Amino acid sequence: MEMYTSGILQYIPFFYVIWSDDLLSASEIAVVEKALKQDGSLSKTERDTLFKWLIRATPPSDMEFKNWKRTISKSTVRLVESDTYPLATFSQKVVCSYYDECPFNENLKYIEINLGIQPNHYNHLFDVEVVHQRTSNYYDAQKLDALLKGRHAKVMDDFRSFLSHPLFKWNIHRDKDEFRKRVLEQVKFLGEKGYGAMAYPDNYGGTGDMEGYATIFESLMYVDGSLAIKFGVQFGLFGGSIQKLGTKRHHDLYLKKTGQAKLLGCFAMTETGHGSNVRGIKTTATYDSKTDEIIIHTPGEKDNKEYIGNALHAKIATVFAQLIVNGKNEGVHAVLVPLRDSEHRLLPGITVEDNGYKLGLNGVDNGKIWFNQVHVSRQNLLNKYGHINDDGTYHSDIQNPNKRFFTMLGTLVGGRICVARAGLGGAKFALAIAIKYALQRRQFNDNIKIQEDLLLDYPTHQLRLTPLVASAFVYHVTLDKIMEAYCHDDNADKRKVETQVAGLKSLITWYANNTIQECREACGGKGYLIENRIADLKGDVDIFTTFEGDNTVLLQLAAKGVLSDFRAEFNSAGFSSVLRLLTTQLGERLSAINPIYTNKTDKEHLYSSKFHKHAFNYRTKRLTYTLAMRIRNHIKKGVPSYQAFLKVQTHLLALGKAYSVELAYTQYSNFASSIEDEKNRLLFQKLGTLYALYEIRKDAEWFLEQGYIGRTKSKAIRQRVERLCSELRPHMETLVDGFGIPEHCITAPIAS
């Protein structure tokens, strides 16, 4: 075995790690070169030898590699992950095992910091005993939580403490009637304590805090999915319909009692035969001028209201129906229809049928409702956007029926944001359980005498969970920003927000389901046990992809919103002008088809938010342009507009997803760059980098087809994703603790 001088020996563990990593870039070599130049302890011969080992064209020989490893192994030094600078400290100890003098070299610390080398990058490379640490304390979970809470900190902290009440203790429920009874008690308690009315005005028991309402809605998922949904139905959908679609008379009569849960209601929009097609619902609300009443009727067997939450407990329903006045259909409107009397008996003409057991959310009393010539007062019409005058004529300030319809539905967009928040809450909860389990469960090793490895020390385990944690941070920030935009008083035109919410609700609820499934598998058989909470999360969150709008339909809605903006440019500037504009915009990205760009793989480029935004924007722009051209070509051939859109449905979905990912990343990137504390700003930016590269990697097929990235760059992106997962490994428990999930809610035994 060749014996090295102490000057060279101290660098050997670093060189061994560096050359074992095939991502060594010019910028990373520059870091090492700078350290060598400023290291005054090295002789010229030592420095020349080390510089020679940095030449990429002539890497150290295999024999040299083996000699490095033998030298390190024979030192019998233990690698301690919890040391402040583990690799620099380890290198010093290796020198100490061979030489009497072994001072700590600050230049090694410089390399370790600037290359971002983490213990889990190299502990498998050395034939030495590793003292593993469960997690690093470098970051403070409370500070991460504070950044995510933002200005809602007090509301969220108070509510998390409130959830420690014994009424919210989680239990296994397998009898739906007992389960529903428990959830109803919880909802009433929340109403009594003022949480149900949070989004309502002050004079109706609330604080006008819709954003705060959304944050506590997510937290309810940590108690139980059924509670979150029943809470949302009672106070968000039913109460929200009165608040947003009704006028002062309705507010005075119903809103305060609704917020206190003294008046239980339901939101009856969806029908068995029409699902997401609200405009096509068949239930009618016919005005009878002789009695000054509105008659609610279900015309056919499949025209009933379907899957209505609170249907078994509600006294009254907000019923969406085709409003017919003087023989004319004025379109879909909402009418308040009493369902039961004071003794909770169904009123004449009302039929309610229990939906029975479901895949999940069995604490919510979903049911079907039929109406047979049910008479209600004309005053029960929620008439903010259209009303029936005393003389029996219909009037609306919004003349266009289409605009009126979408304006009414647009007021309820907050519900979609809350569904996405609930899905995100479920994903965070599953991730917290899976990560904590992976930091205590050990499995396999190549030496039976050595303690088995933690699950999270396996690269595959890191790769399956770490990008999902990064995505949770991205989506949390994005939903906060979107809710803020939705609630802003000056934002009179909410069409853009509706487009954004349609896409994000789809993106995030699909993400939530995929995440929960990944967490279930990552926990093995333990994740399959009811007691560990993930099984219920799977069942509860599954439905989020299809209620408050089927995700596939919503993505098409989002894509059509993007196309509408594109078409508006056509209408204002003419097709040729817009074509030139778009050509210019794409032309500005000509570097995207330059071979130098498509194969650019250095760390600074791949980690740059400018590259990420460029990639996502290029994808959205190109998909928009090619989609518009395809539709235009179909229509030029005489294909009806509806059929033209059917022919490009898969293209619509691709655009909807691309638009939503770009939106999420842009919102998050802007937020991360605004964080004042440098340490946490860099962490949030690293999470954003992982999200961006992970998303680009998932759609590598498209980027490769377009020539936007070459195969070399695609491979480098994959490697960088793996590297980032490895770098974040020491901080995973801190990251999931940063979600702020109350300890009294994490009742899964495997997470303790």
ABEGO torsion letter per residue (X at the ends): XBBBBAAAAAAAAAAAAAAABAABBAAAAAAAAAAAAABAABBAAAAAAAAAAABAABBBBAAAAAAAAAAAAAAGBBBBAABABAAAAAAAAAAAAABABBBBBAAAAAAAAAAGBBAAAAAAABBBBBBBBABBAABBAAAAAAAAAEAAAAAAAAAAAAAABAAABBBBBABAAAAAAAAAAAAAAAAAAGAAAAABBAAAGBAGBAAAAAAAAAAAAAABAAAAAAAAAAAAAAAAAAAAABBAAAAAAAAAAAAAGABBBBBBABBAAAEABAAABABBBBBBAAAGBBBBBBABAAABBBGBBGAAABABBBBBBBBBBGGBBAEBBBBBBBABBAAGBBBBGBBBBBAEBBABGAABBBBBBBBBGBBBBAAABBAAABBBBAAGBBBBABABAAAAAAAAAAAAAAAAAAAAAAAAAAAAAAAAAAAAAAAABBBEBABAABBBBBAAABAAAAAAAAAAAAAAAAAAAAAAAAAAAAABAABABAAAAAAAAAAAAAAAAAAAAAAAAAAAAAAEAAAABAAAGAAAAAAAAAAAAABGEBAAAAAAAAAAAAAAAAAAAAAAAEAAAAAAAAAAAAAAAAAAABAAAAABABAAAAABAAAAAAAAAAAAAAAAAAAAAAAAAAAAAGBBAAAAAAAAAAAAAAAAAAAAAAAAAAAAAAAAAABABAAAAAAAAAAAAAAAAAAAAAAAAAAAAAGABBAAAAAAAAAAAAAAAAAAAAAAAAAAAAAGBBAAABABAAAX
